[in-house]
Amino acid sequence: MRRFAVMSVLCVLVFGITLSAKEKANSSPLVGTWNCTAQGGQNGDIPFTLNLEQSSQGFTGTVSAPQGDADLTSVSFKDNHLQIDINGGDNDYTLTGTLAGGKLTGTWYLDGQKQGTWKGTK
């Protein structure tokens, strides 16, 4: 009886470890909280936080900045190239960039016009 209980516990542990490893293998390096800075705007450097999540349909998330918070309208990520669209109410923002060495770097646009660069780290 004791042997059966020990085997049951071992099976549950192995299953849990396997499931956890599979989830980590499927998780994108893009997922998480990114501390970012937008540079080049008329208000100087602006810090913002980018929260990215992965679902079966792709990526979703939010952005938080001193000007307010917003849901990301769309996120595409392929071959380490990123594009994020944000509807900020009166304005539309686009972030383009690349993921390399655990850092995001790129260009940001306001209503389709290039404004400057941005960078982010976890």
N, C-alpha and C positions, 0 to 999 in steps of 0.2 A: 504494500500500500504506500509506504513512504517513497519507494522507488518511483512509483507512478506520479506522485505529487512533485518530486524533483524533476522528472522528465517533462511534466506539464509546464512547470515554471521555466525550464530551459527553452522549451518550444516558444513560449510567449516572448521571452527575451530575444531570441533569435529573430522572430517575426518583427518585433518592434525595431530592432537595430537595422534589419533589412529595409523596412519601410522608411525609416529615417534617412538612410543612405540614399535610397531612391529619390526621396523628396529633395535632398540636397543636390543630387546630380541633375535634377530637372530645373533647379532654381537658377535663374539668370544672375550674372554678376551685377546687373543693372538694378535689381531689386534692393530696396532699402531706403534709408534716409541719407540724403546728400546735402551737405552744407555748401552753399554756392555763393558766388559773387558775380553780379553783372557789372561790366565796366564799359565806359564810353558814353553813358547817357548824360543828359543835361543836368541831372541831379548828382553827378559823381557816382562813385561805387555804391551799389545797392546790394546788401546781403539778402539772400532768400534761401528757403529750405524747400527741397524737392523730395517728396515722398513717392516712391514708385513701387507698385505691386504688380504681380503677374497672375493672370487668370488663364483659363482655358481659351479665352477669346483674344488674349494678347496682354497688353500692359494698360494700367490705369494709375491714377494717383492724384495728388494735390500739390499745390505750390502755396507757400506762405511767405509773405514779404511785409515790410512796414506799411505798404499801401493797402494790404488786405490779403485774404485767402481766396483761392479759386480751385475748382476741379480742373483737371487737365481735359481738354476737349478731345485730343487724340494723341497717341504715342506710337511711333513706329521705331523698331530697333532691328537692324539686320546688318550682319557683317561688321559689328562694332560701330555702326553709324546710327545716330539717333536723331529723330525729329519729334518735337513736342509742340503742339498747338494749344494755346490757352485763350479762351474768350474772357477778357477782363472787364466785361460790361461795355464801356465806351470804346475800348481798344482791343485789338487782337494782337497777341504776341506769338512769336515762333522762336523756338530754340533749336538750333541744329548743332551737331557736334559728334565727337568720337569718344569712345571709351578705350583708354590705353593706360596700362600700368596702374589700374585702380583709380584713375582720375578721368573726369569728364571735362572736355574743353571744346569750345565752339564759338558760334556767332549767334547774336540775338537780333530779332527784327520786331519793329513796332508797325503795325498796319502795312506790312510788306516792305518796309524800308529798313535797310541795315542800320543798326544803332551802335553796335559795339561787340565786344567779346564777353564770354562768360566762362567760368570754371567751377568745378565742384569736386569735393572729396567726401568719403563716408566718414 
